[in-house]
Amino acid sequence: MAYRLSFFCRSGEGGGDEALDRLLDCLLESGDRLVGEWLGPFEDSVAAFRLGTGSSDSHRPVADVLTLEVHVGVAEIAESVIAVSPNDEQGIWGCDLLATVTLSGENPDWALVHRIWAAVVSLWGAVPWDETSGFEVAARTPQF
């Protein structure tokens, strides 16, 4: 079974590729080597990458890879925003970027999830959400 962690953001990014490139640049500046594979092609508002923390002695990841997706545009993510916050209690209405991390497998790359979490908060003031805890997942914000 897969675990999905979403981040609602106000970014001002022009397209999915641009936003994902910016996020990947931030990740590359902040930690261990990464290995990955571009997924797509997608429409302009969507970009995705399979990503993992690289081991020091090979091109293989140290844990199961995750999928990092970025959806850009208020209209493109409006349905998701309304579904998780129908009364806008968290102030996410009007967000223009939805970043989603999907983990699966028996050895999730939690260190990379924490790096992504820190990066989206730093870049875009992200508000985290998951299907299990909802917005309460923010109370479990990892210490960076």
SVG drawing of the C-alpha trace seen along z (x, -y; Angstrom):
<svg xmlns="http://www.w3.org/2000/svg" viewBox="-17 -34 49 38">
<polyline fill="none" stroke="black" stroke-width="0.4" points="0.0,0.0 1.3,-3.5 1.5,-6.5 0.9,-9.9 1.9,-13.2 0.7,-16.4 1.9,-20.0 -0.4,-22.9 1.7,-26.0 1.5,-29.5 4.4,-29.6 3.9,-31.9 5.6,-29.3 4.8,-29.3 4.7,-25.6 5.2,-22.2 8.7,-21.7 9.9,-25.0 8.6,-24.3 10.0,-20.8 13.4,-22.1 13.5,-24.7 12.6,-22.1 15.2,-19.6 17.9,-22.4 17.0,-23.1 17.2,-19.4 20.6,-19.0 21.9,-21.8 20.8,-20.3 22.1,-16.8 23.2,-13.5 23.4,-12.7 20.2,-11.9 19.4,-9.4 16.3,-9.8 14.3,-9.5 12.2,-12.1 8.6,-10.9 6.4,-12.2 5.8,-13.9 2.9,-15.6 0.9,-18.7 2.6,-22.0 1.1,-22.2 2.3,-18.8 5.8,-17.4 7.0,-14.2 10.2,-12.5 11.1,-9.2 13.7,-10.0 15.9,-8.4 18.9,-9.1 22.0,-7.7 24.4,-5.4 28.0,-6.6 29.4,-3.5 26.9,-3.0 24.2,-4.5 21.6,-2.7 19.3,-4.3 19.8,-3.5 16.0,-2.9 12.9,-2.5 12.5,-5.4 9.6,-7.7 7.5,-9.7 7.5,-13.4 4.8,-15.2 4.2,-18.9 0.9,-20.3 0.8,-24.1 -2.1,-26.4 -5.0,-27.5 -7.6,-26.0 -5.6,-22.7 -5.5,-22.0 -8.8,-23.6 -10.7,-20.3 -8.0,-18.9 -8.0,-22.1 -11.7,-22.1 -11.8,-18.4 -9.4,-18.6 -10.5,-22.0 -14.1,-22.7 -14.4,-25.6 -10.8,-26.9 -9.9,-26.5 -6.2,-26.2 -6.2,-29.1 -5.2,-27.1 -7.8,-28.3 -6.0,-30.1 -2.9,-27.9 -1.3,-27.5 1.0,-24.5 0.4,-21.0 3.4,-18.9 2.8,-15.2 5.3,-12.6 4.2,-9.0 6.0,-6.3 5.7,-2.5 7.7,0.5 9.2,2.0 12.0,-0.5 10.7,-4.1 13.3,-6.9 12.1,-8.9 15.3,-11.0 14.4,-12.2 10.8,-12.9 12.1,-15.1 14.4,-16.9 11.5,-17.5 9.3,-18.7 12.0,-21.2 12.5,-22.4 8.8,-23.0 8.3,-24.8 11.4,-26.9 10.6,-27.7 6.8,-28.1 5.6,-28.1 3.9,-24.7 1.0,-23.4 1.2,-19.5 -1.7,-17.1 -2.1,-13.3 -5.1,-11.0 -4.5,-9.5 -4.0,-12.6 -5.3,-15.4 -3.7,-18.7 -2.7,-17.3 0.3,-15.8 1.9,-19.3 2.2,-18.6 4.6,-15.9 6.8,-18.2 10.3,-16.6 13.1,-18.5 15.6,-19.6"/>
</svg>
